[in-house]
Amino acid sequence: MADFDVGLVWFRRDLRAADNAALYHALTRCRRVLCAFVFDRDILAPLAKNDRRVPFIHASAVELERTLREAGGGLIVLHGHPVHDIPALARNCGVNAVFANRDYEPDALTRDQAVASRLASQDIAFFTFKDQAVFDHDDVMTGAGKPYTVFTPYKRKWLQTLTPDALMPYASEGHLNALAMPPTRIRHAFPSLAALGFADALAPAFPAGASGAYALFDDFRERMSDYGRTRDFPALRGPSYLGVHLRHGTVSIRALARTAHDAQRHGDKGAETWLGELIWREFYFSVLHHFPHVGVAGDHRAFKPEYDRIGWETGDAADANFAAWCAGQTGYPIVDAAMRQINASGYMHNRLRMVVASFLTKDLGIDWRRGEAYFEALLNDFELSNNNGGWQWAASSGCDAQPYFRIFNPVTQSKKFDAAGKFIRHYVPEIAGLSDRDIHAPWLAKPDALKTAKLSLGADYPQPVVDHAAARQRTLARYDVVRKPGARNTAPDDRDDD
């Protein structure tokens, strides 16, 4: 017998019907189940009108609505404020319980607490479930019950904690007969992108919806074994490209982790490496939960408090360098190609995220929070915890971060990971005529080579905004404030740059 007569599933970062924890629990505990999604005005208002994430979410919600409708239900789509709209919708539809999957970001937690309070005042239950992670933030702890601050032991404990049950799918598809059509009085036309205030001609950067997710996943499974070898080369099809789908829940993390874990158990080293990347994601979820000062709205602070003493570059020169970095006009081709990639698509290859972050913080001496905010505004797969963790890793201020004296040499990185300049030539076509040797550092090319390439430095392509060797010494001095009194500077010389 059902626990409740009418249940409401509130979709958020879980835009799929298959293997959906909240949907499964609602379908198995309620006689009738309604479904809703809210285009949150508070989230959408600050976004640029050509933000690429909104078309992805919109297309994914359209596909979800079609899937639910074909199964006998539907999706109530609102454009408003969930704190007000979800309790009002539940009241108007005679709902006894609301079901949702957990969201771990600070603003989402505040929102959910407010919704839970309003529902409780109406005597409506509110249940949340683990769905976007294999393990919640308190599931993987040290033997002393403390959160991990170093990845490798966290990963080891994560794998030790893993059981087949943790990766079992929720068979929500087998219970869709409990779906109910929304009452006529509260049915709304699905809002267009234009009605939401966004460019309606802008297509998603990646195939959207569960169908798009599993198409990408099927493609990746064919080359997963090569992931460890290919993942660092931006000109190769090495990554899974599933980040945006994990972000919006159009694919189940359990399905991804189960596939990787099964392949790893059979000796697949590529799958082992990829599973490690999925575990990094959950490590940063845990860090944000247990050390919330890193993600305080409008005031992200260093995980290591002493790193907040660093004196970052400010003023007109720093602003000009930041603008050059944003525009892909630093004079360092691998940095510029990467920045042009994110500007053009909302995506940046993971190796290049590390390169450009190191360049901003340790070549230009600019506060990592400025880069973090830029990525937040553009990345299709933006996750607060992972974005913050990645930037603090590069700036050496985070947990388990690279040492402050580890400074990526952008030319070395370029030669190592884009040796033939294929990626650079795609995004920085003005220097495409340079040889494979010269394309990594055009300012070192001989005049005849520049002439052959029809390239005038300073006119067609900028001179470097900074000298890497000199910037490196300034960075070591800048970070000197974080060393303990009397500690020796053990920074290796520039030959050991990555």
C-alpha positions as CSV (number, residue, x, y, z in Angstrom):
1,M,0.0,0.0,0.0
2,A,1.3,3.5,-0.9
3,D,2.6,5.8,1.9
4,F,1.1,8.8,0.2
5,D,-1.8,9.6,-2.2
6,V,-0.1,12.3,-4.2
7,G,3.6,12.9,-4.5
8,L,5.5,15.7,-6.3
9,V,9.0,15.1,-7.8
10,W,10.9,18.4,-8.0
11,F,13.5,18.0,-10.7
12,R,16.7,20.1,-10.4
13,R,20.1,18.8,-11.3
14,D,18.7,15.4,-12.3
15,L,17.0,15.9,-15.7
16,R,16.4,12.3,-16.5
17,A,13.8,9.6,-15.8
18,A,16.2,6.6,-15.8
19,D,18.0,5.7,-12.6
20,N,16.7,8.7,-10.7
21,A,16.6,8.2,-6.9
22,A,13.9,10.8,-6.1
23,L,11.7,9.7,-8.9
24,Y,12.1,6.1,-7.9
25,H,11.2,6.7,-4.3
26,A,8.2,8.9,-5.3
27,L,6.9,6.3,-7.7
28,T,7.2,3.4,-5.2
29,R,5.7,5.4,-2.2
30,C,2.9,7.3,-3.8
31,R,-0.3,6.3,-5.6
32,R,0.0,9.2,-8.0
33,V,3.1,11.2,-8.9
34,L,3.3,14.7,-10.4
35,C,6.6,16.2,-11.7
36,A,7.8,19.7,-11.8
37,F,10.8,21.8,-12.9
38,V,11.4,25.5,-12.2
39,F,13.5,27.8,-14.3
40,D,14.8,29.7,-11.3
41,R,14.8,33.4,-11.8
42,D,17.4,34.0,-9.1
43,I,19.8,31.7,-11.0
44,L,19.0,33.0,-14.5
45,A,18.9,36.7,-13.8
46,P,22.7,37.2,-13.5
47,L,23.5,35.2,-16.7
48,A,24.4,36.7,-20.0
49,K,21.6,36.4,-22.6
50,N,23.7,34.2,-24.7
51,D,24.7,31.9,-21.9
52,R,25.2,28.4,-23.4
53,R,24.1,26.5,-20.3
54,V,20.5,27.7,-20.6
55,P,19.8,26.2,-24.0
56,F,21.3,22.9,-22.7
57,I,19.0,22.9,-19.7
58,H,16.1,23.9,-21.8
59,A,16.6,21.2,-24.4
60,S,17.2,18.6,-21.6
61,A,14.0,19.7,-19.8
62,V,12.1,19.4,-23.1
63,E,13.3,15.9,-23.6
64,L,12.4,15.0,-20.0
65,E,8.9,16.4,-20.5
66,R,8.4,14.3,-23.6
67,T,9.7,11.1,-21.8
68,L,7.3,11.6,-18.9
69,R,4.4,12.5,-21.2
70,E,4.9,9.3,-23.2
71,A,4.8,7.3,-20.0
72,G,1.4,8.8,-19.0
73,G,2.6,11.8,-17.0
74,G,4.0,15.2,-17.7
75,L,6.3,17.9,-16.4
76,I,5.0,21.1,-14.9
77,V,7.4,23.8,-16.0
78,L,7.5,27.1,-14.1
79,H,9.6,30.2,-14.5
80,G,9.8,31.8,-11.0
81,H,11.2,31.3,-7.5
82,P,11.2,27.7,-6.1
83,V,11.0,28.8,-2.5
84,H,7.5,30.2,-3.3
85,D,6.5,28.1,-6.3
86,I,7.1,24.6,-5.1
87,P,5.1,24.9,-1.8
88,A,2.3,26.8,-3.7
89,L,2.2,24.1,-6.4
90,A,2.2,21.3,-3.8
91,R,-0.7,23.0,-2.0
92,N,-2.7,23.6,-5.2
93,C,-2.3,20.0,-6.3
94,G,-3.1,18.4,-3.0
95,V,0.4,16.9,-2.7
96,N,1.2,15.0,0.5
97,A,5.0,14.7,-0.1
98,V,7.7,16.4,-2.2
99,F,10.7,14.3,-3.4
100,A,13.9,15.8,-4.6
101,N,17.6,14.8,-5.1
102,R,20.2,16.6,-2.9
103,D,22.1,19.5,-4.2
104,Y,25.3,20.3,-2.2
105,E,26.0,23.9,-3.1
106,P,25.5,26.5,-0.3
107,D,22.8,28.5,-2.1
108,A,20.9,25.3,-2.9
109,L,21.1,24.2,0.7
110,T,19.7,27.5,1.8
111,R,16.9,27.2,-0.8
112,D,16.0,23.7,0.2
113,Q,15.8,24.6,3.9
114,A,13.4,27.4,3.1
115,V,11.3,25.1,0.9
116,A,11.3,22.4,3.6
117,S,10.2,24.9,6.2
118,R,7.3,26.2,4.0
119,L,6.2,22.7,3.2
120,A,6.3,21.7,6.9
121,S,4.0,24.6,7.7
122,Q,1.5,23.1,5.2
123,D,1.9,19.6,6.7
124,I,3.6,18.4,3.5
125,A,6.6,16.1,3.9
126,F,9.9,16.9,2.1
127,F,12.4,14.1,1.2
128,T,15.8,14.4,-0.4
129,F,18.0,11.6,-1.7
130,K,21.6,11.0,-2.7
131,D,21.7,11.0,-6.5
132,Q,24.4,13.2,-8.0
133,A,27.2,11.4,-6.0
134,V,28.0,7.8,-5.3
135,F,28.8,8.8,-1.7
136,D,27.6,11.8,0.3
137,H,30.1,14.0,2.1
138,D,30.0,12.1,5.4
139,D,30.1,8.6,3.8
140,V,33.9,8.7,3.3
141,M,35.7,9.8,6.4
142,T,39.0,8.9,8.2
143,G,39.1,6.3,10.9
144,A,38.9,9.2,13.4
145,G,35.7,10.4,11.8
146,K,37.4,13.5,10.2
147,P,37.1,14.7,6.6
148,Y,39.9,13.9,4.2
149,T,42.0,16.8,3.0
150,V,44.4,14.8,0.8
151,F,43.0,13.1,-2.3
152,T,45.0,9.8,-2.4
153,P,43.8,8.5,1.0
154,Y,40.3,9.7,0.2
155,K,40.3,7.8,-3.1
156,R,41.6,4.7,-1.3
157,K,38.9,4.9,1.4
158,W,36.3,5.6,-1.4
159,L,37.2,2.4,-3.1
160,Q,37.2,0.5,0.1
161,T,33.8,1.8,1.0
162,L,32.4,0.9,-2.5
163,T,30.0,-2.0,-2.6
164,P,27.9,-3.4,-5.5
165,D,24.8,-1.9,-3.8
166,A,26.2,1.6,-4.0
167,L,26.3,1.4,-7.8
168,M,23.0,-0.3,-8.3
169,P,20.6,1.7,-10.5
170,Y,17.2,2.9,-9.2
171,A,14.7,1.1,-11.4
172,S,12.5,4.2,-11.8
173,E,11.6,3.2,-15.4
174,G,9.8,0.1,-14.1
175,H,7.3,2.1,-12.0
176,L,6.3,4.9,-14.4
177,N,2.7,3.7,-14.3
178,A,2.3,5.8,-11.2
179,L,2.9,9.0,-13.1
180,A,-0.1,11.3,-13.3
181,M,-1.0,14.0,-15.8
182,P,-0.8,17.5,-14.3
183,P,-4.3,19.0,-13.4
184,T,-5.6,21.1,-16.3
185,R,-5.8,24.2,-14.1
186,I,-2.1,24.3,-13.5
187,R,-0.8,23.2,-16.9
188,H,1.4,25.8,-18.5
189,A,2.9,26.1,-22.0
190,F,6.6,25.1,-22.0
191,P,8.4,28.5,-21.9
192,S,10.6,29.2,-24.9
193,L,14.2,30.4,-24.5
194,A,13.0,33.8,-25.6
195,A,10.3,33.8,-22.9
196,L,13.0,33.1,-20.4
197,G,15.0,36.1,-21.7
198,F,17.7,34.2,-23.6
199,A,18.8,33.9,-27.2
200,D,16.5,31.3,-28.8
201,A,18.8,30.7,-31.8
202,L,21.7,29.5,-29.6
203,A,22.1,25.7,-29.8
204,P,23.6,23.8,-26.8
205,A,27.4,23.3,-27.1
206,F,26.9,19.5,-26.5
207,P,24.1,17.2,-27.3
208,A,21.5,17.7,-24.6
209,G,19.2,15.4,-22.5
210,A,19.6,11.8,-21.4
211,S,19.8,10.8,-25.1
212,G,22.8,13.1,-25.7
213,A,24.5,11.9,-22.5
214,Y,24.3,8.3,-23.4
215,A,25.3,8.9,-27.0
216,L,28.5,10.5,-25.6
217,F,28.9,7.7,-23.1
218,D,28.6,5.1,-25.8
219,D,31.3,6.9,-27.8
220,F,33.6,7.2,-24.8
221,R,33.3,3.5,-23.8
222,E,34.8,2.6,-27.1
223,R,38.0,4.6,-26.3
224,M,38.0,4.5,-22.5
225,S,40.9,2.1,-22.4
226,D,43.0,4.9,-24.0
227,Y,41.9,7.6,-21.6
228,G,45.1,7.6,-19.5
229,R,47.2,8.0,-22.7
230,T,45.1,10.6,-24.5
231,R,43.4,12.7,-21.8
232,D,46.1,15.3,-21.6
233,F,46.3,16.1,-25.4
234,P,43.7,18.8,-26.4
235,A,43.9,18.0,-30.1
236,L,42.9,14.4,-29.4
237,R,39.5,13.0,-28.6
238,G,40.5,11.9,-25.2
239,P,38.0,13.1,-22.6
240,S,34.5,11.8,-22.1
241,Y,32.9,15.3,-22.6
242,L,30.3,14.2,-20.0
243,G,31.0,17.0,-17.5
244,V,28.0,19.1,-18.5
245,H,25.8,16.0,-18.2
246,L,27.1,15.2,-14.8
247,R,26.5,18.8,-13.8
248,H,22.8,18.7,-14.8
249,G,22.1,15.1,-14.0
250,T,21.2,14.0,-17.5
251,V,23.3,10.9,-16.8
252,S,23.6,8.8,-13.7
253,I,26.9,8.9,-11.8
254,R,26.2,5.3,-10.8
255,A,26.1,4.2,-14.4
256,L,29.4,5.9,-15.2
257,A,31.2,4.7,-12.0
258,R,29.8,1.2,-12.4
259,T,31.1,1.0,-16.0
260,A,34.5,2.3,-15.0
261,H,34.8,0.2,-11.9
262,D,33.9,-3.0,-13.7
263,A,36.4,-2.3,-16.5
264,Q,39.1,-1.4,-13.9
265,R,38.5,-4.8,-12.1
266,H,39.4,-6.4,-15.4
267,G,42.7,-4.6,-15.7
268,D,41.6,-1.6,-17.8
269,K,44.1,1.2,-16.8
270,G,42.2,3.8,-18.8
271,A,39.0,3.1,-16.9
272,E,41.0,3.2,-13.6
273,T,42.3,6.7,-14.5
274,W,38.8,7.9,-15.4
275,L,37.3,6.5,-12.3
276,G,39.9,8.5,-10.4
277,E,38.5,11.6,-12.0
278,L,35.0,10.8,-10.9
279,I,36.3,10.4,-7.4
280,W,38.0,13.8,-7.5
281,R,34.6,15.3,-8.2
282,E,33.3,13.7,-5.0
283,F,36.4,14.7,-3.0
284,Y,35.7,18.3,-3.8
285,F,32.0,17.9,-2.9
286,S,33.3,16.8,0.5
287,V,35.8,19.6,0.8
288,L,33.1,22.2,0.1
289,H,30.8,20.7,2.7
290,H,33.3,20.3,5.5
291,F,35.2,23.6,4.8
292,P,32.5,25.9,3.6
293,H,34.7,29.0,3.9
294,V,36.1,28.1,0.4
295,G,32.7,28.7,-1.1
296,V,31.2,31.6,0.8
297,A,29.1,33.6,-1.6
298,G,31.0,36.7,-2.7
299,D,34.0,35.9,-0.5
300,H,35.7,32.6,-1.5
301,R,38.6,32.2,0.9
302,A,41.7,30.1,0.6
303,F,41.5,26.6,2.1
304,K,44.8,27.4,3.7
305,P,44.2,30.7,5.5
306,E,47.8,31.8,5.2
307,Y,47.4,32.0,1.4
308,D,45.0,34.9,1.9
309,R,48.0,37.0,2.9
310,I,49.4,36.9,-0.6
311,G,49.7,40.3,-2.3
312,W,48.1,39.9,-5.7
313,E,48.8,42.3,-8.6
314,T,46.2,45.1,-8.8
315,G,45.8,48.4,-10.7
316,D,45.6,49.2,-14.4
317,A,48.4,47.0,-15.5
318,A,47.0,44.0,-13.8
319,D,43.5,44.8,-15.2
320,A,45.1,45.0,-18.7
321,N,46.8,41.6,-18.3
322,F,43.6,40.1,-17.0
323,A,41.7,41.4,-20.0
324,A,44.4,40.0,-22.3
325,W,44.1,36.6,-20.5
326,C,40.3,36.6,-20.9
327,A,40.5,37.5,-24.6
328,G,43.2,35.0,-25.5
329,Q,45.7,37.8,-26.3
330,T,48.6,37.1,-23.9
331,G,51.2,36.2,-26.6
332,Y,51.5,32.7,-25.3
333,P,49.7,30.5,-27.9
334,I,48.7,27.6,-25.7
335,V,47.2,29.9,-23.2
336,D,45.4,32.0,-25.8
337,A,44.1,28.9,-27.7
338,A,42.6,27.6,-24.4
339,M,41.0,30.9,-23.5
340,R,39.5,31.2,-27.0
341,Q,38.2,27.7,-26.7
342,I,36.2,28.5,-23.6
343,N,35.0,31.8,-25.0
344,A,33.8,30.1,-28.2
345,S,32.2,27.0,-26.7
346,G,31.9,27.2,-22.9
347,Y,34.3,24.2,-22.7
348,M,38.0,24.0,-21.9
349,H,40.1,20.9,-21.9
350,N,41.1,19.9,-18.4
351,R,44.9,20.0,-18.9
352,L,44.5,23.5,-20.3
353,R,42.4,24.6,-17.3
354,M,45.5,23.9,-15.2
355,V,47.8,25.7,-17.6
356,V,45.7,28.9,-17.9
357,A,45.1,28.9,-14.1
358,S,48.8,28.6,-13.4
359,F,49.5,31.4,-15.9
360,L,47.0,33.8,-14.4
361,T,48.1,33.3,-10.8
362,K,51.8,32.6,-11.2
363,D,52.8,34.4,-14.4
364,L,50.5,37.4,-14.1
365,G,50.3,37.3,-10.3
366,I,46.5,37.9,-10.4
367,D,44.2,36.6,-7.7
368,W,42.8,33.2,-8.4
369,R,39.3,34.4,-7.5
370,R,39.2,36.5,-10.7
371,G,39.9,33.5,-12.8
372,E,37.5,31.3,-10.8
373,A,34.7,33.9,-11.4
374,Y,35.5,34.0,-15.2
375,F,35.2,30.2,-15.4
376,E,32.0,30.3,-13.4
377,A,30.4,32.6,-15.9
378,L,31.4,30.5,-19.0
379,L,31.9,26.8,-18.2
380,N,29.1,24.6,-19.4
381,D,30.0,22.1,-16.7
382,F,30.5,24.6,-13.9
383,E,30.4,23.0,-10.5
384,L,31.2,25.4,-7.5
385,S,33.2,22.7,-5.6
386,N,35.2,21.5,-8.6
387,N,35.8,25.0,-10.0
388,N,36.9,26.3,-6.6
389,G,39.0,23.2,-6.0
390,G,40.7,23.4,-9.3
391,W,41.6,27.1,-9.0
392,Q,42.9,26.7,-5.5
393,W,44.9,23.7,-6.6
394,A,46.6,25.8,-9.3
395,A,47.1,28.7,-6.9
396,S,48.6,26.3,-4.3
397,S,46.1,27.6,-1.7
398,G,43.8,24.5,-1.6
399,C,43.9,21.1,0.0
400,D,46.2,18.7,-1.6
401,A,47.3,21.4,-4.0
402,Q,50.5,21.6,-6.0
403,P,53.4,23.3,-4.1
404,Y,53.6,27.0,-4.6
405,F,56.9,26.7,-6.3
406,R,55.5,24.4,-9.0
407,I,54.9,26.8,-11.8
408,F,53.7,25.6,-15.2
409,N,56.0,26.8,-18.0
410,P,53.4,27.5,-20.8
411,V,55.9,26.8,-23.6
412,T,57.0,23.5,-22.1
413,Q,53.3,22.5,-21.6
414,S,52.6,23.5,-25.2
415,K,55.4,21.5,-26.6
416,K,54.6,18.5,-24.5
417,F,50.8,18.3,-25.1
418,D,50.3,20.0,-28.5
419,A,53.6,19.2,-30.1
420,A,52.4,19.7,-33.7
421,G,50.4,22.8,-32.8
422,K,47.2,21.3,-34.1
423,F,45.1,22.7,-31.2
424,I,46.8,26.1,-31.4
425,R,46.3,26.4,-35.1
426,H,42.6,25.8,-34.7
427,Y,42.0,28.6,-32.2
428,V,44.9,30.9,-33.0
429,P,44.8,30.9,-36.8
430,E,46.8,34.1,-37.2
431,I,50.0,32.1,-36.3
432,A,49.1,29.0,-38.2
433,G,51.8,29.6,-40.8
434,L,54.6,29.1,-38.2
435,S,56.5,25.8,-38.1
436,D,55.7,23.2,-35.5
437,R,58.9,24.4,-33.7
438,D,58.1,28.1,-33.7
439,I,54.4,28.0,-33.0
440,H,54.9,27.5,-29.3
441,A,56.9,30.7,-28.8
442,P,56.5,33.0,-31.8
443,W,58.6,35.7,-30.2
444,L,61.6,33.4,-30.5
445,A,61.1,32.8,-34.2
446,K,63.7,34.2,-36.6
447,P,62.6,37.1,-38.8
448,D,62.6,35.0,-41.9
449,A,60.3,32.5,-40.2
450,L,57.9,35.3,-39.3
451,K,58.0,36.7,-42.8
452,T,57.3,33.2,-44.3
453,A,54.3,32.9,-41.9
454,K,53.2,36.4,-42.9
455,L,53.1,37.3,-39.2
456,S,54.0,40.6,-37.6
457,L,54.3,40.3,-33.9
458,G,52.6,43.2,-32.1
459,A,50.3,43.7,-35.1
460,D,48.9,40.3,-36.1
461,Y,49.6,38.6,-32.8
462,P,50.8,40.2,-29.5
463,Q,54.2,40.0,-28.0
464,P,54.1,38.1,-24.6
465,V,52.5,40.2,-21.9
466,V,55.1,38.9,-19.4
467,D,58.5,37.1,-19.4
468,H,57.9,33.7,-17.8
469,A,61.4,33.5,-16.2
470,A,61.1,36.9,-14.6
471,A,57.5,36.3,-13.6
472,R,58.5,33.0,-11.9
473,Q,61.0,34.8,-9.7
474,R,58.3,37.4,-8.7
475,T,55.9,34.6,-7.9
476,L,58.4,32.9,-5.6
477,A,58.9,36.2,-3.8
478,R,55.1,36.8,-3.6
479,Y,54.5,33.4,-2.1
480,D,57.3,33.9,0.3
481,V,54.8,35.2,2.9
482,V,53.3,31.8,3.3
483,R,56.5,30.0,4.3
484,K,57.1,29.4,8.0
485,P,59.7,31.7,9.5
486,G,63.2,30.4,9.0
487,A,62.1,27.8,6.4
488,R,64.5,27.4,3.4
489,N,63.2,28.2,0.0
490,T,63.4,24.7,-1.7
491,A,61.9,25.8,-5.0
492,P,63.6,24.0,-7.9
493,D,65.0,26.0,-10.7
494,D,63.1,26.7,-13.9
495,R,64.4,23.5,-15.5
496,D,62.0,21.6,-13.4
497,D,58.9,23.5,-14.5
498,D,56.2,21.2,-15.7
